[in-house]
Amino acid sequence: MIDASVLVVDDDASIRTVIAQALRRDGYRVSAAASLTQLRAEIGAALPDVLITDVVLPDGDGLEMATKLRAEHPGLPIIVLSAQNTLTTAVRANEAGAFDYLPKPFDLDVLGMAVKAALARRTSAPADPGEAIDANLPLIGRSPAMQDVYRVIARVVSSDLTVLISGESGTGKELVARALHDLGPRRRAPFIALNMAAIPRELIEAELFGHERGAFTGAAQRVAGKFERAAGGTLFLDEIGDMPMEAQTRLLRVLQSGEFTTVGGARTIRADVRIVAATNRDLASLVQANAFREDLFYRLNVVPVALPALRERRQDIALLARHFLNRAAEEGLPRRSLSADAVAALEGHDWPGNVRELENLMRRCAVLGRDERISADELRGSFGDGTRSLAPAEGEGAIDGAVRAFLRRLANDSPQALDDGTLYDRVIAEVERPLIEAMLERHGNNQLRAARALGINRNTLRKRLDDLAIEPGMARTLPR
């Protein structure tokens, strides 16, 4: 047995049991609590080596307790679990001094690695909880891909480390930059953005560093550049891959020395800014093609943040669409909602324009729609001629598409099977199996809770498990 103890705090008995069993199999001594009161009692009796706690508990907030415990026991590593998997929770967990934050549902193997890492590298300094975080954050999404983004932001938000955000156009790179600024210690100073692709090449250096009177034709007076205007705050360099080579050289010198001079000037100015850069291009490939300085790339790529395309986070699409409709209504546009077929259509689209395309579509629907509810037909029509249809993608959340694809495969492999009298049962089984397996995974293999979610009784679920030869207990994913 490993000579280390873990305290698990969660009001859900099934979660406590599954985590405790997994950690005991790994050799840890495990105790459990269902509330903050029980947590205090357990810690009063014996301080664990690692604490794992949920956020929402019957008698209070787990993060508030984590802040107090970190002040009282600076060396105690705390791993936070939460079904409230938003950027707010990730940042609060970081500010509470949590060693790690895992959004539910999560893999038990990931939790095991977090516990092992916490024991290997115990923290020793209490965290400064800072100011309260505004819940109305610009980033929205509960998908695993966005959870990864939230965790990186939470880890670096309080530092001055340079961040390089990569992602396709429309994925929200500037929103990440603003979140890093608005949640960090420079929040009261300016946030200044400069899009490299929107500035003529010959003017980029003057835009960045400013210029003196007479520095070039048309320079009638001294003008402060973006570095001066962003003093004390954040400078966001968008589309950094489009920066000309001569400007790259000058930017590199600033990053190395922390100082710059204006165009045509001689006085050295201290660059007191945090740099956040973004690109929709592959900078590593540009380096290989000698179109981007390798040393500058490494200076910028201190903390990389890769934003997923919207098609890679389809489970966030409905959440985002409703958010944009609500925002439009708050701005005075008609209030509209989404029908079920509209949600399926949205989730089936490839979204080449990503989140920006979705936002524009929702605003257009808010303005032009007649009925209170948006239909799939309306969405398809709103794209007009010459654009891709919003037809649900087969096998990607659209049941009708999946069934049709299954029938086509069946017809190709065994045409006579379409007429053998078993087609209905075979199709139902094809849909039922992944549905039951998904609900068991979601509810930690708790058959009672899975049956309630499906709207059937437990005996019926057990019979279907036997009929479909589904083995309960195989899922490793915890419930939300």
Buried (B, 14 or more C-beta within 10 A) or exposed (E): EBEBBBBBBBBBEBBBBBBBEBBEEBEBBBBBBBBBEBBBEBBEEEBBBBBBBBBBBEEEBBBBBBBEBBEEBBEBBBBBBBBBBBBBBBBBBBBBBBBBBBBBBBEBEEBBEBBBBBBEEEBEEBBEBBEEBEEEBBBBBBBBBBBBBBBBBBBBBBBBBBBBBBBBEBBBBBBBBBBBBBBBBBBEBBBBBBBBEEBEEEEBBBBBBBBBEEBEEEBEEBBBBBBBBBBEBBBBBBBBBBBBEEBBEBBBBBBEEEEBBBBBBEEEBEBBBBBBBBBBBEBEEBBEEEBBBEEBBEBBBBBEBEBBBBBBBBBBBBBBBBBBBBBBBEEEBBEBBBBEBBBBBBBBBBBBBBBBBBBBBBBBBBEEBEEEEBBBEBBBEBBEEEEEEBBBBBEBBBEEBBBEEBBEEBEEEEEEBEEEEEEEEBBEEBEBBEEBBBBBBBBBBBBEBBBBBBEBEEEEBEEBBEEEEBEBEEBBBBBB
